[in-house]
Amino acid sequence: MRQYQVVFEQVVSRGCGLDVHKDNVVATIRGDGLSEETRTFSTFTSGLLLLVEWLKCCGVTHVAMESTGVYWKPVFNVIESHFELLLVNARHIKNVPGHKTDCKDSAWIAKLLVSGLLKGSFIPPQHTRELRDLYRYRRKLIGQRTAEYNRLQKVLEDANIKIGSVMSDVFGVSGCAMIDAIINGQTDPAVLAALAKGSLKKKSQQLTEALQGHITEHHRFMLRLSKNVIDNFNTLMAEVSLRIDRYLADYEKEMSLLQTIPGVQLQTATAIVAEIGTNMEVFPDQHHLASWCGICPGNNESAGKKKSERITHGNKSLKTALTEAAWAASHAKDGYFKRKYYSLAARRGNKRALIAIAHKILTAAYFILKNKVAYQQPDNTAWVEKRKQAQIRMHLKRLHELGINVPSQ
């Protein structure tokens, strides 16, 4: 059987493909006047500097690497200022099955690079990357604190303390005061119920019954541990939030404009700025941004039939924040997003409708950041009239089915 070699048109004069690992990086150079050569370097800073010197001696101008976990970041930081660097999604550069070795992977990346077949991923500036790290870290802290809240609630239930059945927020001012008193040894339900504040005082009798449990020394010990952990998380979150505010001081105008979008509050605006920055020139249009985020339908068509329209992989942090904002916007008092949500949910389901609203919020954010203008609510006059006529036709049809003829006006 004959084997045919595919020949790609050369676009880049001299390039290098990097296969990055935790302890080493495999580099293959390719291009005009160069014989293909592969070398392995350590990922220590000294090894990466040797890699830079070798590439400069070979006249390399472009470098491509795949985004492997977090291991690409130190390599990117060292060689970013020396070459035209492309960070490529690993899904886009898979080699032919059966040819999976480090050397062949780096050679394949180099071949795709010099042929102009690679598209670099979006890498925000250093300032935005630092803000992104802080935002994601705060999200992690919130999740860990929530887990600790649940663990403390579990201990209360184990002690048959049912305050969660009486008050809406166990960890409010009243709830925390009662928990602290229990930790300090107080067991009298009446004394604990007297710590209630505000409107919760009206439920004194219910609280007294809910606070009559079976509390042991082990329960107090576990409650004390969880309370200390929660306090530590609160301290860390306050420190991280303060530093985030310092970064956001440079984007005061953009933050204010983003919060004119229905459903977008401070935290969502922070997520948008931290994940995509404020320079929209890096995205050709709003459709590319939605695709990068992973909130637009995917393409999977064969023989003229669409197999699936599932959303694509994208930025999970931004997708989560936009979905939360979409939920808030779709349940607001009135507005375009709410009407669109219920219109789509009736035909496509709640989940698809929510992603569609998130898509629209991101589109609005794109143009707001690009043009530096506030959000403008779409005119709904035509929609209201169309909806009115549809309801009239529906009711007339129902009356006709019931044998009642209404003369048309």
PyMOL commands that set and color helices and strands:
alter all, ss='L'
color gray80, all
select helices_A, chain A and resi 45-57+72-79+90-92+102-114+126-158+163-165+173-183+189-193+198-210+217-258+266-276+280-282+286-293+316-330+336-348+350-371+381-401
alter helices_A, ss='H'
color red, helices_A
select strands_A, chain A and resi 14-20+24-31+34-42+62-66+84-88+300-302+305-308
alter strands_A, ss='S'
color yellow, strands_A
deselect
rebuild
show_as cartoon
